[in-house]
Amino acid sequence: MPSPLPGMDPYLEGEMWQEFHATLANAIRAQILAALPPHYTALLAKRYVLDYSPADPRKQKDRVVYPDVHVAKIQEAVPVYVTAARAARPMAPAPMISPYAEAIPHLRIEIRDVAERRLVTLIEILSPAKKVGQGADDYDRRRRGLLKRDLHLLEIDLLRGGRRITLWGEWPPGTYYVYLSRAEDRPVTDVWPIGLCEPLPVVPVPLLEPDPDVTLDLQAAVNACFDLVHYERLLDYSTSPTPPDLASEDAAWVDARLAAAGLRSSTPPE
């Protein structure tokens, strides 16, 4: 049984994401290998990214900013008398957060020419660790470095939460996005917006000139993941997806699709 939803399944954005991320990278690599000319190859490269603890205040939506200078009204001094018993009583500790980061393995697909092992195209599947707080800052810095190199960069963002990559211009409305920065077209980046109710697109994967692009069918890759692992057996469709909350019209559409598939009653969950 495939996913009950025709495009990206938002229920994968929770605890199953890390497993799905690795499975999707393998599915994309397999599809591209079948289409590449023989003088190219597609390799899986593992890179560790820092995932900050959910308790890290840098991952919170609303940050508290303290001013550099505090101006206070001076009041008349009032004498304070401390008894011996009060002075001996221990003070209650003030709980604070020690931020920490966990190294998370992250797979990406590298298309290289066979003769020189030259990196031609890099395919990144964005993860939560690359979209929130310090992790997003780290990825933005590394991405700017990649854009200075003579390679193509294809980025796949199948997560609703977190920051989008840094681009100038008016963002087209979408739930998910795919970005392609061709080496010869910089600073222009092609953007594919994807609605929650839409199948994932077929996108080009550029190679070295004069070789034509190969294509990547993202929906076929996600479907292959479901065929292999059967995520529909593992995901809890009786609840709402992982935050952020869906828009009301998207939530109603998801409820109807799940009810039609027999995975939820006609009454949506609270």
N, C-alpha and C positions, 0 to 999 in steps of 0.2 A: 504494500500500500504506500503510495507517495504521500507527500505532505498534503493535508486538506486545503492548503492555501496555494494559489497558483503561482505566486512569486516567492519572495523571501519570507520565511516563517519567523515572525517576531519572537516566538517561544524559544528559539535557539539562542536568543541573546542573553540568556540567564546562565545557569550553572553548566550547561552543556556546551557553552561557546568554545572553550579551549579545545575540547575534543573535536568539535565540528570544524574549527579553524584548521587543524591539521589534516582532517579528512578532505576538506575542500581544497587545500593546497595540493594534495595528491591528485584529486580529480582534475583540477585545472592543468597540472603538469601532464597527466596522461592524455588529456584531450589535445594539448598543444603539441606534444611529441608526435602524435599521429598525423599532424598537419604540417610539421616543419620539413623543409627541404633537408636532404641528408647532410649538408655541410653546416647544420646547426644542431644544437642539443639543448634540452631544458633540464636544469638541475635544481634540486631542492637544497636551499641553504638555510641553516639554522642560526638564528641570532637571538641572544637573550636580551629582553627588554625589562626595565624596572617597573613593576606594578606596585604602586603605593597602597598601603593598608587602607581599607574603607574608613578607618578611624582617623586617618590623616586629615586635618582640617583643610588641606589644600584641595581635597576632593569634594568639599562641600560646595553647594551651589552659592550660598550666601557667605561671604567672608566678612570678618570683623576687622576693620582697619583702624589702627590707633594713630592719633595725630602725633607728629614729631614734637610739638609744643603744646603743653596743657596750660590754659589760662584759668585761674580760679580766683574767686572772690575771697579776700582776706577777712576773716571774722575775728572778733575779739577772743583772745585766748581764754579758755576755761580751764581751771586747775583740775587735774585728774588725780585721784587718790587710789592707789593700788594696794590692796591688803596682801598680807603674806600668803594667805590661802589662795587668792586669785593668781598671784604670781607663780605659784607652784603648779598650777593646773596646766597640763600639756595643751598646746594649741592643736586644733584640728587641721589635718593636711589639706592643701588645695589640690584636687585632682587635675592633672594636665595630660596632654597627649605627647608621646614620643614618636614622631614620624619614623616609619621604617619602610623599606622597599624589598619586595621579593623578586628574584630573577625568574622570569617566565620565558620558556622556550617559544620562539616565534618562527614559523616557516615562511619563506618567500620563494618565488620562482625566478631563477636566473636563466635567461636565454643567452647562450654563448655560441660564437662561431667555433667550429671544431678545430680549425687549423691553428689559430692563435689563442684560443680560450678567452677571447675578448668578450667582455660583458656588453651585450647589445641592448637588451631590454630587461628591465627589472619589474616584476609584478609583486606589489605589496597588497596584502589583505589586512586592512586596518583592524586592530584589536582594541579592547577597552583601555589597555595600558598605554596606547598611543594617542588617546583622545581626551585624557583627563589630567589636570594638574601638571605636575612636573614632567610626567611621561609625555604629555602633549607638547610641552616646551622642548623636550629632548628630541622628539620626532621632527618637530618643525625645523630645528637647527640641522639635523641630519638631512632632511629633505632639501633644504636650501643648498647644502653641499652637493647632493646628487644632481641638482639642476645645473650646477656648474660643469658637470662632466658630459662627455659626448656619449650619452646613452638615452634611451627612451624610458619613460617612467609611467607605468600603468598602476593606478591605485584603486582598490575596490573597497568601498565603505558600506558594509551591510549591517551597520549598527545605528540605531536611532539616537542614542544618547551620546553625550560628549561633544567636543569641539570639532568643527569641520576644518579642513586644511585651509591655509591662508591663501585667499584669492581676492583679486580686486574686480569689482563689477557687481551687477545685480544678480543675486542668486536665483536660479529658476526653482520653483517650488518642487519639493520632492521629499520622500521619506528616506531613501537611500541614494547613493551617488557613486558613479564611476568617473575617474579623472584620467585623462591621457595627455601627457606632456611629451611631444615629439622633440627630439634634439634639434631638428632644423626649424621648428616653429616657435621656439621660445622667444618671448615669455608667454605666448598664448597657450592656454590649457583647454582642451575640449572636455566638456562636462555633460554627462548623461544623468539627468534626474530620473528617479524611479519612484513611482507611487506604490503604496503598500498593496493596492489591489491589482497591480500590473505584473506580468511576468518579467523576469530579469532579461536584460537586453543581450543581443549579440554585438560584441565590440571588436574593433580591430586591434591586432597586436603587430606593431611595426617591426621590421627587420632592417638590415643594411641595404642601402640602395645598390643595385636596381631591383632587388628582390621585393615582390609585392607583399603586402600585409597578409598574415594568416588571421583567422577569426577565432574568437573565444565565445562560445555559447554559455553564458553564465547560468542560465536556467537549467540547461542540460547537466552542468557540473553539479549544481545543488541537487537535482533529481538523482544523479548518480550516488550522491552521499546518502540519500534516503534509501535507495535500493540496496546499498551495501550495509548500512548500520541499522536501518529501520528506526529512525528517530521518533517516528510517530508513536512507537510503543513506549518511549522513554519520557516524552514531554507530557506535562500535566495541563491538558487543555481545559480542565474544569475551573481553572483560575484565570485571572487576567495576566497578560504578559509582563515580563520584567519592566520596571520603569525605564524611561518616562512613559506616562500614560498616553494611550492612543487618543487622537482626536475623536470626538463623539461619532462622526460619520464612519470613521475607520473602525471604531470599536463595534458599532452596529453591524458593519459588514463582516467582521471577523466572527461575531456571535452567530450570524446567519449561516456562514460557511461551516462552522463547527457543528451547528445544529443539523444542517443538511447531511453532514458526514456521520451523524450519530455519536458525536463526541461531546455533545453538550445538550442540555435540555433547551427548549425554546425560551426559557426565562434566563436572561443574562445574569452572570454572577455579580454580586455586589462588590 
